Amino acid sequence: MNKKVCFLASSLIIAMLLMCGCSIERDFMQKKQCEISIDDWITVSYNEQDFFIINERVDAAEIGTWVGVINKNLSGVMFSSVYTDKKNADMIDISINDAFFRAIAVDKLVEGMCPYELHAYSSYQAGIQTVSLDANNALRLIFNGDTYAVTESRIERSDLGSFVCSIARSLTCDAETGRIISKEEALAIDWDGSLQQNRRLLNYDNVYWVKNTDDLAVGINGKFYIAVKQQQKADSKD
């Protein structure tokens, strides 16, 4: 009797797995096949319309409905699926390796938008970052031996210059000193709520030059802030 029950249970499980597999395959086949091409911009053709992939990352929680597939590898970077964009009807979201980037309809492109660059993401994947955070102050950037202080001055996308790199790092720091707070300290019980008042969560993203200046622009929590190059202190004389 027990053997018969086990056999029936196993058969039911196998049938369910087969049905699930067929459902996934059918769902995949129903998605639109999208074409991708490279010129000055990387272009995705979806639903008889062309979209330029821009250098703007989007969180997985913000992507829309899965509508298309690309499945093409370019220079070691895999372009997989296409999704609608929840915030903008003129955009779609593209799955690129383990991240998502926005693409905008060609006729809706506006000045200041920067193209997605293959070499930039390849560098990010390999951990090659030309801009790093000061180990003692999360509000200071180190670039080519120089220090840049992150200010509270915001900058619009139209004023962004050329792409530098992606930092892609999230951390918590002291709001006044910029001291990086360890995960252990951040998770410590805040009995009176005083600790949270002095903390700041920073989600670092892409870094650009600011047009016509020697300053950098860094993406933090979805906004861009100016980072000003600090003057080197003169060597003291005896």
C-alpha positions as CSV (number, residue, x, y, z in Angstrom):
1,M,0.0,0.0,0.0
2,N,2.8,2.4,0.9
3,K,4.6,1.6,-2.3
4,K,1.5,2.4,-4.3
5,V,1.1,5.7,-2.5
6,C,4.7,6.7,-3.1
7,F,4.4,5.8,-6.7
8,L,1.3,7.9,-7.1
9,A,3.0,10.8,-5.3
10,S,6.1,10.6,-7.5
11,S,4.0,10.5,-10.6
12,L,2.1,13.5,-9.5
13,I,5.3,15.5,-8.8
14,I,6.8,14.5,-12.2
15,A,3.6,15.6,-13.9
16,M,3.6,18.9,-12.1
17,L,7.2,19.6,-13.1
18,L,6.5,18.8,-16.7
19,M,3.5,21.1,-16.7
20,C,5.6,23.8,-15.1
21,G,8.4,23.4,-17.6
22,C,5.9,23.6,-20.5
23,S,4.4,26.7,-19.0
24,I,7.8,28.4,-18.8
25,E,8.7,27.4,-22.3
26,R,5.4,28.6,-23.6
27,D,5.7,31.9,-21.7
28,F,9.2,32.4,-23.2
29,M,8.1,31.7,-26.7
30,Q,5.3,34.3,-26.4
31,K,7.8,37.1,-25.8
32,K,8.8,39.3,-28.7
33,Q,12.2,38.7,-30.3
34,C,14.2,41.9,-30.1
35,E,17.2,42.8,-32.3
36,I,20.3,44.7,-31.0
37,S,22.8,46.7,-33.0
38,I,25.9,48.8,-32.2
39,D,26.9,52.1,-33.7
40,D,27.4,55.3,-31.7
41,W,24.7,54.0,-29.5
42,I,23.6,50.5,-28.7
43,T,20.1,50.2,-30.2
44,V,17.4,47.7,-29.3
45,S,14.5,47.2,-31.7
46,Y,11.3,46.2,-29.9
47,N,7.7,46.2,-31.1
48,E,8.8,47.9,-34.4
49,Q,10.4,50.8,-32.6
50,D,14.1,51.6,-31.9
51,F,15.4,52.4,-28.4
52,F,18.8,53.7,-27.4
53,I,20.3,52.1,-24.2
54,I,21.3,54.9,-21.9
55,N,23.8,54.7,-19.0
56,E,21.1,54.8,-16.4
57,R,20.7,51.8,-14.1
58,V,17.3,50.8,-12.7
59,D,16.6,48.6,-9.6
60,A,15.1,45.2,-10.2
61,A,12.1,46.3,-8.1
62,E,11.4,49.1,-10.5
63,I,11.3,47.2,-13.8
64,G,7.9,46.5,-15.5
65,T,6.5,43.5,-17.3
66,W,8.7,41.1,-19.2
67,V,7.8,41.7,-22.9
68,G,10.8,40.6,-25.0
69,V,14.0,38.7,-25.4
70,I,17.4,39.5,-26.9
71,N,19.8,36.8,-25.7
72,K,22.9,38.1,-27.4
73,N,26.4,38.3,-26.1
74,L,28.5,41.4,-27.1
75,S,32.1,41.5,-26.0
76,G,31.4,39.4,-23.0
77,V,28.3,41.3,-21.9
78,M,25.0,39.4,-22.1
79,F,21.9,41.2,-23.2
80,S,19.0,39.0,-22.1
81,S,15.4,40.3,-21.6
82,V,13.3,43.4,-22.3
83,Y,10.8,44.9,-19.8
84,T,8.4,47.8,-19.8
85,D,9.4,50.7,-17.7
86,K,7.1,51.5,-14.8
87,K,7.8,55.3,-14.8
88,N,8.1,56.2,-18.5
89,A,6.0,55.0,-21.4
90,D,8.8,56.1,-23.8
91,M,11.3,53.8,-22.2
92,I,12.0,50.1,-21.8
93,D,14.3,48.3,-19.4
94,I,17.1,45.9,-20.6
95,S,18.6,43.1,-18.6
96,I,22.4,43.3,-19.0
97,N,24.3,40.6,-17.2
98,D,23.1,40.9,-13.6
99,A,21.8,44.5,-13.8
100,F,19.1,46.5,-15.6
101,F,19.5,49.6,-17.7
102,R,16.9,51.9,-19.3
103,A,16.5,52.5,-23.0
104,I,14.7,55.4,-24.5
105,A,12.8,55.7,-27.8
106,V,15.1,57.2,-30.4
107,D,12.8,60.2,-31.1
108,K,12.5,61.0,-27.3
109,L,16.3,61.2,-26.7
110,V,17.2,64.5,-25.0
111,E,20.4,66.4,-24.6
112,G,22.5,65.2,-21.7
113,M,21.6,61.6,-21.8
114,C,24.7,59.4,-22.0
115,P,25.0,56.2,-24.0
116,Y,25.5,52.9,-22.3
117,E,29.1,51.8,-23.0
118,L,30.3,48.2,-23.2
119,H,33.7,48.9,-21.8
120,A,32.3,50.7,-18.8
121,Y,30.2,47.7,-17.7
122,S,33.1,45.3,-18.4
123,S,35.3,47.3,-16.1
124,Y,32.6,47.3,-13.4
125,Q,32.2,43.5,-13.7
126,A,35.9,43.0,-13.3
127,G,36.1,45.3,-10.3
128,I,38.3,47.8,-12.1
129,Q,37.3,51.1,-10.6
130,T,39.1,54.3,-11.3
131,V,37.2,56.1,-8.6
132,S,37.2,54.8,-5.0
133,L,36.0,56.0,-1.7
134,D,38.2,57.4,1.0
135,A,38.5,54.6,3.6
136,N,38.0,57.2,6.4
137,N,35.4,59.4,4.8
138,A,32.6,58.1,2.5
139,L,32.0,61.7,1.3
140,R,35.4,61.9,-0.3
141,L,36.4,60.3,-3.6
142,I,39.9,59.3,-4.8
143,F,40.6,59.6,-8.5
144,N,44.0,59.6,-10.2
145,G,45.7,60.4,-6.9
146,D,43.4,63.4,-6.2
147,T,40.8,63.8,-3.6
148,Y,37.3,65.1,-4.4
149,A,34.9,66.2,-1.7
150,V,31.2,65.4,-2.3
151,T,29.1,68.5,-1.8
152,E,25.4,69.0,-1.3
153,S,25.2,70.8,-4.7
154,R,22.9,69.0,-7.1
155,I,23.5,68.8,-10.9
156,E,21.1,68.1,-13.7
157,R,21.7,65.3,-16.2
158,S,22.0,67.8,-19.0
159,D,25.2,69.1,-17.3
160,L,26.9,65.7,-17.1
161,G,30.0,65.2,-19.2
162,S,31.7,62.0,-20.2
163,F,31.3,58.8,-18.2
164,V,34.2,57.9,-15.8
165,C,33.2,54.7,-14.1
166,S,30.6,53.0,-11.8
167,I,31.3,52.7,-8.1
168,A,28.2,50.6,-7.4
169,R,28.5,50.5,-3.6
170,S,26.0,50.9,-0.8
171,L,27.0,51.9,2.7
172,T,26.0,53.7,5.8
173,C,28.1,56.6,7.1
174,D,28.1,59.3,9.8
175,A,26.2,62.3,8.4
176,E,28.6,64.8,9.8
177,T,32.0,63.2,9.5
178,G,31.5,60.8,6.6
179,R,32.9,57.9,8.7
180,I,31.9,54.6,7.2
181,I,29.8,52.6,9.6
182,S,30.4,48.8,9.6
183,K,27.5,46.4,9.1
184,E,27.8,45.2,12.7
185,E,27.6,48.7,14.0
186,A,24.7,49.6,11.7
187,L,22.7,46.5,12.9
188,A,23.3,47.3,16.5
189,I,20.2,48.0,18.6
190,D,19.5,51.7,18.7
191,W,17.7,51.9,22.1
192,D,16.9,55.6,22.1
193,G,16.9,56.3,18.4
194,S,19.8,58.8,18.6
195,L,22.1,56.8,16.4
196,Q,19.8,56.8,13.3
197,Q,19.6,60.6,13.5
198,N,23.3,60.9,12.7
199,R,23.5,58.3,10.0
200,R,23.2,58.5,6.2
201,L,22.6,55.7,3.8
202,L,24.5,56.2,0.5
203,N,23.9,54.2,-2.7
204,Y,26.7,55.1,-5.0
205,D,26.2,54.6,-8.7
206,N,27.9,56.2,-11.8
207,V,30.6,58.9,-11.9
208,Y,30.9,61.5,-14.7
209,W,32.8,64.6,-15.4
210,V,30.9,67.9,-15.0
211,K,30.8,69.6,-18.3
212,N,33.5,72.3,-18.8
213,T,35.0,71.9,-15.3
214,D,37.5,69.8,-13.4
215,D,34.8,68.6,-11.0
216,L,33.2,65.2,-10.8
217,A,29.5,64.3,-10.6
218,V,28.6,61.3,-8.6
219,G,25.2,59.5,-8.5
220,I,24.0,59.0,-4.9
221,N,20.5,57.7,-4.1
222,G,19.3,58.3,-7.7
223,K,20.5,62.0,-7.8
224,F,23.8,63.5,-9.0
225,Y,26.0,65.6,-6.7
226,I,29.1,67.7,-7.5
227,A,32.4,66.4,-6.1
228,V,35.0,69.3,-5.9
229,K,38.7,68.6,-6.4
230,Q,40.6,69.5,-3.2
231,Q,43.7,71.6,-3.3
232,Q,46.9,69.7,-2.2
233,K,48.4,71.1,0.9
234,A,51.8,72.7,0.3
235,D,54.7,70.8,2.0
236,S,55.8,72.4,5.2
237,K,59.2,74.0,5.3
238,D,61.6,73.8,8.2
